[in-house]
Amino acid sequence: MKRINGRGPKSKGREFENEIRAIFLAAFPQLDQNDITARAMGDPGCDLLLSPVARKLLPFSFELKRTERLKIAEAMAQAQANAKKDGEMACIISRKNRSEPFVILRLADLIKLLGGLHGL
């Protein structure tokens, strides 16, 4: 039976935010638990709040999507709107059930990260 009240999807989204937060904290041991926090469900803005220390390591505005059917253009528009407010690069992290997370960036941002072709 399908849930109607919407608590399932919100719970799944919250779990995904905590999962990605834990991955970043494990990957960057110089970060403290308080350097990355998940935004409250339903609040506007990027999904992970980063301290100034975390922003130096992760210069992104993260939009997290745990869904079987990702609408990339819509998710990127949302990520870019949040990134403009924060002055960061837009980044989508998504995953389907029983699969690993993947990342979507604009090509220009990837090249910027890799240190090449600043004119893109």
CYANA upper distance limits for C-alpha pairs under 8 A (distance plus 0.5 A):
  3 ARG  CA      7 ARG  CA      8.21
  3 ARG  CA      8 GLY  CA      7.35
  6 GLY  CA     10 LYS  CA      7.11
  7 ARG  CA     11 SER  CA      6.49
  8 GLY  CA     12 LYS  CA      6.65
  9 PRO  CA     13 GLY  CA      6.62
 10 LYS  CA     14 ARG  CA      6.61
 10 LYS  CA     41 MET  CA      7.63
 11 SER  CA     15 GLU  CA      6.63
 12 LYS  CA     16 PHE  CA      6.73
 12 LYS  CA     66 ARG  CA      7.73
 13 GLY  CA     17 GLU  CA      6.76
 13 GLY  CA     64 LEU  CA      8.41
 13 GLY  CA     65 LYS  CA      7.73
 13 GLY  CA     66 ARG  CA      6.59
 14 ARG  CA     18 ASN  CA      6.81
 14 ARG  CA     38 ALA  CA      8.46
 14 ARG  CA     41 MET  CA      7.63
 15 GLU  CA     19 GLU  CA      6.57
 16 PHE  CA     20 ILE  CA      6.70
 16 PHE  CA     64 LEU  CA      8.10
 16 PHE  CA     66 ARG  CA      7.12
 17 GLU  CA     21 ARG  CA      6.58
 17 GLU  CA     38 ALA  CA      6.60
 17 GLU  CA     47 ASP  CA      7.78
 17 GLU  CA     48 LEU  CA      7.87
 17 GLU  CA     64 LEU  CA      7.34
 18 ASN  CA     22 ALA  CA      6.58
 18 ASN  CA     38 ALA  CA      7.33
 19 GLU  CA     23 ILE  CA      6.83
 20 ILE  CA     24 PHE  CA      6.80
 21 ARG  CA     25 LEU  CA      6.71
 21 ARG  CA     36 ILE  CA      7.03
 21 ARG  CA     37 THR  CA      7.65
 21 ARG  CA     38 ALA  CA      7.88
 21 ARG  CA     48 LEU  CA      8.14
 22 ALA  CA     26 ALA  CA      6.59
 23 ILE  CA     27 ALA  CA      6.61
 24 PHE  CA     28 PHE  CA      6.58
 25 LEU  CA     29 PRO  CA      6.62
 25 LEU  CA     31 LEU  CA      6.71
 25 LEU  CA     32 ASP  CA      7.94
 25 LEU  CA     33 GLN  CA      7.61
 25 LEU  CA     36 ILE  CA      8.23
 31 LEU  CA     35 ASP  CA      6.52
 31 LEU  CA     53 VAL  CA      8.01
 31 LEU  CA     54 ALA  CA      7.23
 32 ASP  CA     36 ILE  CA      8.29
 33 GLN  CA     37 THR  CA      8.35
 34 ASN  CA     51 SER  CA      8.23
 35 ASP  CA     49 LEU  CA      8.46
 35 ASP  CA     50 LEU  CA      6.20
 35 ASP  CA     51 SER  CA      5.32
 35 ASP  CA     52 PRO  CA      8.43
 35 ASP  CA     53 VAL  CA      7.52
 35 ASP  CA     54 ALA  CA      6.34
 36 ILE  CA     48 LEU  CA      7.04
 36 ILE  CA     49 LEU  CA      6.18
 36 ILE  CA     50 LEU  CA      5.32
 36 ILE  CA     51 SER  CA      7.02
 36 ILE  CA     54 ALA  CA      7.47
 37 THR  CA     48 LEU  CA      6.22
 37 THR  CA     49 LEU  CA      5.65
 37 THR  CA     50 LEU  CA      7.21
 38 ALA  CA     47 ASP  CA      6.53
 38 ALA  CA     48 LEU  CA      5.20
 38 ALA  CA     49 LEU  CA      6.56
 39 ARG  CA     43 ASP  CA      7.26
 39 ARG  CA     46 CYS  CA      7.96
 39 ARG  CA     47 ASP  CA      5.81
 39 ARG  CA     48 LEU  CA      6.26
 39 ARG  CA     49 LEU  CA      6.82
 45 GLY  CA     82 ASN  CA      6.00
 46 CYS  CA     61 SER  CA      6.24
 46 CYS  CA     62 PHE  CA      6.02
 46 CYS  CA     63 GLU  CA      6.20
 46 CYS  CA     79 ALA  CA      7.52
 46 CYS  CA     82 ASN  CA      6.26
 46 CYS  CA     83 ALA  CA      8.17
 47 ASP  CA     61 SER  CA      8.39
 47 ASP  CA     62 PHE  CA      6.34
 47 ASP  CA     63 GLU  CA      5.99
 47 ASP  CA     64 LEU  CA      6.79
 48 LEU  CA     61 SER  CA      8.10
 48 LEU  CA     62 PHE  CA      6.60
 48 LEU  CA     63 GLU  CA      8.26
 50 LEU  CA     54 ALA  CA      5.93
 50 LEU  CA     55 ARG  CA      6.31
 51 SER  CA     55 ARG  CA      6.62
 52 PRO  CA     56 LYS  CA      7.01
 53 VAL  CA     57 LEU  CA      7.53
 54 ALA  CA     58 LEU  CA      6.37
 55 ARG  CA     59 PRO  CA      5.48
 55 ARG  CA     60 PHE  CA      7.76
 59 PRO  CA     88 GLU  CA      6.19
 59 PRO  CA     89 MET  CA      6.91
 60 PHE  CA     83 ALA  CA      7.72
 60 PHE  CA     88 GLU  CA      5.51
 60 PHE  CA     89 MET  CA      5.12
 60 PHE  CA     90 ALA  CA      6.24
 60 PHE  CA     91 CYS  CA      6.57
 61 SER  CA     79 ALA  CA      7.15
 61 SER  CA     80 GLN  CA      8.42
 61 SER  CA     82 ASN  CA      7.03
 61 SER  CA     83 ALA  CA      5.51
 61 SER  CA     86 ASP  CA      7.53
 61 SER  CA     88 GLU  CA      6.19
 61 SER  CA     89 MET  CA      6.36
 61 SER  CA     90 ALA  CA      5.56
 61 SER  CA     91 CYS  CA      6.47
 62 PHE  CA     79 ALA  CA      7.19
 62 PHE  CA     90 ALA  CA      6.91
 62 PHE  CA     91 CYS  CA      5.49
 62 PHE  CA     92 ILE  CA      6.32
 62 PHE  CA     93 ILE  CA      7.55
 63 GLU  CA     75 ALA  CA      7.80
 63 GLU  CA     78 GLN  CA      8.07
 63 GLU  CA     79 ALA  CA      5.96
 63 GLU  CA     90 ALA  CA      8.20
 63 GLU  CA     91 CYS  CA      6.68
 63 GLU  CA     92 ILE  CA      5.28
 63 GLU  CA     93 ILE  CA      6.82
 64 LEU  CA     92 ILE  CA      6.30
 64 LEU  CA     93 ILE  CA      5.41
 64 LEU  CA     94 SER  CA      6.29
 65 LYS  CA     70 LEU  CA      7.89
 65 LYS  CA     92 ILE  CA      7.76
 65 LYS  CA     93 ILE  CA      6.75
 65 LYS  CA     94 SER  CA      5.10
 65 LYS  CA     95 ARG  CA      7.28
 66 ARG  CA     94 SER  CA      5.98
 66 ARG  CA     95 ARG  CA      5.69
 66 ARG  CA     96 LYS  CA      6.53
 66 ARG  CA     97 ASN  CA      8.32
 67 THR  CA     94 SER  CA      7.75
 67 THR  CA     95 ARG  CA      6.95
 67 THR  CA     96 LYS  CA      5.91
 67 THR  CA     97 ASN  CA      8.05
 68 GLU  CA     95 ARG  CA      8.05
 68 GLU  CA     96 LYS  CA      5.44
 68 GLU  CA     97 ASN  CA      7.47
 69 ARG  CA     96 LYS  CA      8.48
 70 LEU  CA     75 ALA  CA      8.17
 70 LEU  CA     94 SER  CA      8.31
 71 LYS  CA     75 ALA  CA      6.61
 72 ILE  CA     76 MET  CA      6.44
 73 ALA  CA     77 ALA  CA      6.62
 74 GLU  CA     78 GLN  CA      6.79
 75 ALA  CA     79 ALA  CA      6.64
 75 ALA  CA     92 ILE  CA      7.64
 76 MET  CA     80 GLN  CA      6.40
 76 MET  CA     90 ALA  CA      7.70
 76 MET  CA     91 CYS  CA      8.08
 76 MET  CA     92 ILE  CA      7.33
 77 ALA  CA     81 ALA  CA      6.64
 78 GLN  CA     82 ASN  CA      6.90
 79 ALA  CA     83 ALA  CA      6.51
 79 ALA  CA     90 ALA  CA      5.61
 79 ALA  CA     91 CYS  CA      6.94
 79 ALA  CA     92 ILE  CA      7.35
 80 GLN  CA     84 LYS  CA      6.62
 80 GLN  CA     89 MET  CA      7.92
 80 GLN  CA     90 ALA  CA      5.53
 81 ALA  CA     85 LYS  CA      7.28
 82 ASN  CA     86 ASP  CA      6.93
 82 ASN  CA     90 ALA  CA      8.07
 83 ALA  CA     87 GLY  CA      6.13
 83 ALA  CA     88 GLU  CA      5.42
 83 ALA  CA     89 MET  CA      6.20
 83 ALA  CA     90 ALA  CA      5.77
 84 LYS  CA     88 GLU  CA      7.12
 89 MET  CA    109 ASP  CA      7.22
 90 ALA  CA    105 LEU  CA      7.13
 90 ALA  CA    106 ARG  CA      8.12
 91 CYS  CA    103 VAL  CA      7.39
 91 CYS  CA    104 ILE  CA      6.38
 91 CYS  CA    105 LEU  CA      5.74
 91 CYS  CA    106 ARG  CA      8.50
 92 ILE  CA    103 VAL  CA      6.11
 92 ILE  CA    104 ILE  CA      5.54
 92 ILE  CA    105 LEU  CA      7.28
 93 ILE  CA    101 PRO  CA      6.94
 93 ILE  CA    102 PHE  CA      6.15
 93 ILE  CA    103 VAL  CA      5.10
 93 ILE  CA    104 ILE  CA      7.00
 94 SER  CA    101 PRO  CA      5.87
 94 SER  CA    102 PHE  CA      6.02
 94 SER  CA    103 VAL  CA      7.04
 95 ARG  CA     99 SER  CA      6.79
 95 ARG  CA    100 GLU  CA      6.51
 95 ARG  CA    101 PRO  CA      4.93
 95 ARG  CA    102 PHE  CA      6.77
 96 LYS  CA    100 GLU  CA      7.97
 96 LYS  CA    101 PRO  CA      8.11
105 LEU  CA    109 ASP  CA      6.99
105 LEU  CA    110 LEU  CA      6.97
106 ARG  CA    110 LEU  CA      6.94
107 LEU  CA    111 ILE  CA      6.73
108 ALA  CA    112 LYS  CA      6.62
108 ALA  CA    118 HIS  CA      8.48
108 ALA  CA    120 LEU  CA      6.09
109 ASP  CA    113 LEU  CA      6.62
110 LEU  CA    114 LEU  CA      6.71
111 ILE  CA    115 GLY  CA      6.68
111 ILE  CA    116 GLY  CA      5.94
111 ILE  CA    117 LEU  CA      7.00
111 ILE  CA    118 HIS  CA      8.01
112 LYS  CA    116 GLY  CA      6.42
112 LYS  CA    117 LEU  CA      7.59
112 LYS  CA    118 HIS  CA      6.72
